[in-house]
Amino acid sequence: MSEQPDPMSMRASDADRERVAQVLHKAMADGRLTVSELDERLAGLYQTKTFGELVPFTRDLPDAQTPMPMVPAVPAAGQVAPMVGGAGTSTNSVAIMSQSVRSGEWVVPPQYTATAFWGEVKLDLRDAGFEAGECTITATAIMGSVRIIVPPELTVRIDGVGIMGEFERGADGQGAPGSPVLRITGLALMGAVEVRRKSRKADRRQLGR
């Protein structure tokens, strides 16, 4: 079994450093740091490389939370998390007075759009992989429907809006430990966005279904 990486040794991003910089600017505005102290800390902040190196810059400031990396948990025995890695296969599905179907083995990119106008988009993610640990599908159904099938072990977060239509949230919930996160957002205008959890065909055969 491979060891879990030390979170503090993981590389920080520009966005992580910027969040710390915002904390320092607020501390200066509150009178906790002088202008010269702020300049000194910012100079060192933008030279940091890891999350561990970010900690000292806010350690003496109250209520300051240093950004922490997201380290996926190891899946428990018997639980299979969808794979993370590879390049996104495509970035959108569009159905205008037609039908668009995406299924089988494919890779979901960090940002994907599904648009149905007087048509239907079907996305089957049961055999899909994910380019990143968190991916977002923006679903827009205008007098049409977007239907998304996800495997039971996937973590799903749904926050779309229905206007004279329905944006279902029944599949929203936590998946298996270590599962990537799929966020589904968008709009159902006189249409429907449906998200269903469904076992893979191979899994159902093994269970004798």
C-alpha positions in Angstrom: 0.0 0.0 0.0 1.3 3.5 -0.9 1.7 6.0 1.9 -0.5 9.1 2.0 1.5 12.2 1.2 2.2 14.8 3.9 -0.3 17.6 3.2 2.2 20.2 4.4 4.7 19.1 1.7 2.3 19.5 -1.1 2.7 22.3 -3.6 0.6 25.5 -3.0 -1.0 27.3 -6.0 -1.1 31.0 -6.8 -4.7 31.0 -5.6 -3.6 29.6 -2.2 -0.9 32.3 -1.8 -3.4 35.0 -2.8 -5.8 33.8 -0.1 -3.1 34.2 2.5 -2.2 37.7 1.1 -5.9 38.7 1.6 -5.6 37.6 5.2 -2.5 39.8 5.7 -4.1 42.8 4.0 -7.1 42.5 6.4 -4.8 42.2 9.4 -3.0 45.4 8.3 -6.4 47.2 7.9 -7.4 46.0 11.4 -4.2 47.4 12.8 -2.6 44.0 13.6 0.2 44.6 11.2 2.1 47.7 10.2 2.6 48.6 6.6 6.3 47.6 6.8 5.3 44.2 8.3 2.8 43.6 5.6 5.3 44.4 2.9 7.9 42.1 4.5 5.4 39.2 4.8 4.1 39.6 1.3 7.7 39.6 -0.1 8.3 36.2 1.6 4.8 34.9 0.9 5.2 35.0 -2.9 8.4 32.9 -2.6 6.7 30.0 -0.9 6.2 26.7 -2.6 4.4 24.4 -0.2 1.4 24.6 2.1 3.8 24.1 5.1 5.6 27.3 4.1 2.4 29.3 4.2 1.6 28.6 7.8 4.1 31.0 9.5 2.7 34.0 7.7 -0.6 33.9 9.6 0.3 31.9 12.7 0.2 34.9 15.0 -3.1 36.3 13.6 -6.4 35.4 15.2 -9.1 33.5 13.2 -6.7 33.2 10.3 -7.1 29.9 8.3 -4.2 28.9 6.2 -5.3 27.1 2.9 -5.0 23.4 3.2 -4.6 20.9 0.3 -7.4 18.4 -0.5 -5.9 15.0 0.0 -8.2 12.2 -1.2 -8.9 9.5 1.4 -8.0 5.9 0.6 -11.1 4.0 -0.4 -12.3 1.4 2.1 -12.3 -2.2 1.1 -15.1 -3.1 -1.3 -15.6 0.5 -2.3 -14.5 1.7 -5.7 -14.0 5.4 -6.4 -14.1 6.6 -10.0 -10.7 7.2 -11.5 -9.1 10.7 -11.5 -6.6 11.5 -14.2 -6.2 11.9 -18.0 -7.3 14.6 -20.3 -10.9 15.6 -20.8 -12.4 13.9 -23.8 -14.7 16.8 -24.8 -16.1 19.9 -23.1 -19.8 20.1 -24.1 -22.9 18.4 -25.4 -25.6 20.3 -27.3 -29.0 19.1 -28.4 -31.1 21.6 -30.4 -34.4 19.9 -31.5 -32.3 16.7 -31.3 -30.7 14.2 -29.0 -27.1 14.0 -27.8 -25.8 11.0 -25.9 -22.5 10.6 -24.1 -21.7 7.2 -22.5 -19.1 4.5 -22.1 -15.5 5.2 -21.3 -14.7 8.9 -21.4 -13.0 11.6 -19.3 -15.0 14.4 -17.8 -13.0 17.7 -17.9 -13.0 20.2 -14.9 -15.7 22.3 -16.7 -18.4 20.7 -18.9 -21.5 22.2 -20.4 -24.7 20.3 -21.4 -27.3 22.4 -23.3 -30.7 21.1 -24.5 -33.1 23.4 -26.4 -36.2 21.5 -27.4 -34.1 18.4 -27.3 -32.4 15.9 -24.9 -28.9 15.5 -23.6 -28.0 12.2 -21.9 -24.7 11.9 -20.0 -23.9 8.5 -18.6 -20.9 8.8 -16.2 -20.9 5.2 -14.8 -17.9 4.2 -16.8 -16.3 7.7 -17.0 -13.2 9.0 -15.5 -12.5 12.5 -14.2 -9.7 14.8 -15.2 -9.6 16.5 -11.8 -10.7 15.8 -8.2 -13.6 18.2 -8.6 -15.5 18.7 -11.9 -18.5 20.8 -12.8 -21.3 20.2 -15.3 -23.3 23.2 -16.2 -26.7 21.9 -17.4 -29.1 24.1 -19.2 -32.5 22.7 -20.3 -34.8 25.1 -22.1 -38.0 23.3 -23.0 -35.9 20.2 -23.2 -34.1 17.9 -20.8 -30.7 17.0 -19.5 -30.4 13.5 -18.0 -27.3 12.6 -16.1 -26.6 9.1 -14.7 -23.9 8.8 -12.0 -22.5 5.7 -10.3 -23.5 5.2 -6.6 -20.0 5.8 -5.3 -19.5 9.3 -6.8 -19.8 12.4 -4.6 -22.4 14.7 -6.2 -23.3 18.3 -5.3 -26.3 19.8 -7.0 -27.3 23.5 -6.9 -29.2 24.3 -10.1 -32.3 26.4 -10.5 -35.7 25.4 -12.0 -38.0 28.0 -13.4 -41.3 26.6 -14.6 -39.3 23.4 -14.8 -37.5 21.0 -12.5 -33.9 20.7 -11.4 -33.7 17.5 -9.4 -31.5 17.1 -6.3 -32.3 13.6 -5.3 -28.9 12.3 -6.2 -27.1 14.9 -4.2 -24.8 13.3 -1.6 -21.5 12.0 -0.4 -19.9 9.1 -2.3 -17.2 6.6 -1.4 -14.1 7.8 0.5 -11.6 9.1 -2.1 -14.3 9.8 -4.7 -14.0 12.8 -6.9 -16.6 15.6 -6.5 -19.0 16.3 -9.3 -20.9 19.6 -9.1 -24.0 20.0 -11.2 -25.4 23.5 -11.7 -27.3 25.4 -14.2 -30.9 26.1 -15.2 -34.1 24.3 -16.1 -36.4 26.7 -17.9 -39.7 25.0 -18.8 -37.6 21.9 -18.9 -35.9 19.3 -16.7 -32.5 18.4 -15.4 -32.5 14.9 -14.0 -29.7 13.3 -12.1 -29.9 9.6 -11.2 -27.7 7.2 -9.3 -27.5 3.9 -11.0 -25.2 0.8 -10.7 -23.0 -0.2 -13.6 -24.3 -3.0 -15.7 -21.3 -5.2 -14.7 -22.1 -4.6 -11.0 -25.7 -5.5 -11.5 -24.7 -8.8 -13.3 -22.4 -9.6 -10.3 -25.4 -9.1 -8.0 -27.6 -11.3 -10.2 -29.9 -8.5 -11.2 
